[in-house]
Amino acid sequence: VYVLVRSKSGSGLPAAVSTFAKRTPDVLRHLTTVVTEQQVKEEARQVAAAEKKAEQARIAAEEAEKRAAEKAAAEAAAEAAAESAPEEGEAPPAEAASETAPAEESGDSEQKEAVGE
């Protein structure tokens, strides 16, 4: 295992560390640098992926909240409409439909009789 220490001249490193760094082959220095760059790129990619997932989760949460609010508003409007109809003294929709249906049926039967003759 090699430990590479890179520093600018005059950094105050002990002589033994400085000598060890000078004796390390250039190939190992290059490989260490490449691995470090790859690690930095991989870490940056992982951070970007995590940020993207967090943004997508935030957007999905906002959309879910919006849908829940719309659903609650629709339910409240439906309840208000259902409660307001009997209070106004109007006939419930089922009774209103039954009152108009017989008149239509009688008209239909008269037309059928006329066609049958």
C-alpha positions, 0 to 999 in steps of 0.5 A: 500500500502506497500513500502519496503525499502531494504538496507544493514546495515549502509546505513544511512536510517532514523530510522523510515524507517528502523523500518517500513522495519523491521516490514513489514511481510516477506511474503510481502517482498517475494511477492514484490521481486517476482513481481520485478523479474517478471517485470525485466524478462518481461521487458527483454523479451520485449526488446529482442522482440523489438530488434528482430523486429528491426533486422528483419526490418533491414534485410527486408530493406536491401533485398528490397534495394538489389532487387531495385538495381538489378531491376534498373541494369536490366532496365538500361541494357535493355535500353542500349541494346535497344539503342545500337541495332539501333545505330550499324546499325543492323536491329531491331529484328522484321525485322530480324525475318521477313526476315528469316521467308519467307525462312523457309515458302517456305521450308516448303511449298516445303516439304508439296508438296513433301509429298502430291505427 
